[in-house]
Amino acid sequence: MGWIGETVDSVKSLQIRQVLTQAVTLGMIVTSALIIWKALMCVTGSESPVVVVLSGSMEPGFKRGDILFLRMSKEPIRAGEIVVFNVDGREIPIVHRVIKVHEREDNGEVDVLTKGDNNYGDDRLLYAHGQLWLQRHHIMGRAVGFLPYVGWVTIIMTEKPIIKYILIGALGLLVITSKD
């Protein structure tokens, strides 16, 4: 039967103590990942300290699949900075460059207008109906670094869910059948 038969025999021979140990180990790995994510959120001040570029709107600077590292500080946002923002009514954040900054005279708050480097016009068509500027609460963070192409793993698993399920199944099987 080969590899599949050996895997089935391996699963059958597991003892309850071994299964519980492996389940606890898996739980600790998942918990550690969540703790690291929350710590990154605290250190960077961003609700999402790492994002993947999903479109070609920022080429040639950032390509689809690049991972961006974000940081959010109290400093005012300046024209030329690359920001990640959420728009009311859309769940996927957008990565674009600030092209104009508008300071409101009544309260001194700064509003920004953005544009993708590879787009012809500004982003007002992407904003919520009637919205002309982004306010600070829309901004998730400023790009402070990037890793090229590493985000393709996320894109592939999102666009082809079967690959995600196969990968999760294979990793789960590996955890169940490992003897250590």
Disulfide bonds with the S-S distance in Angstrom:
none
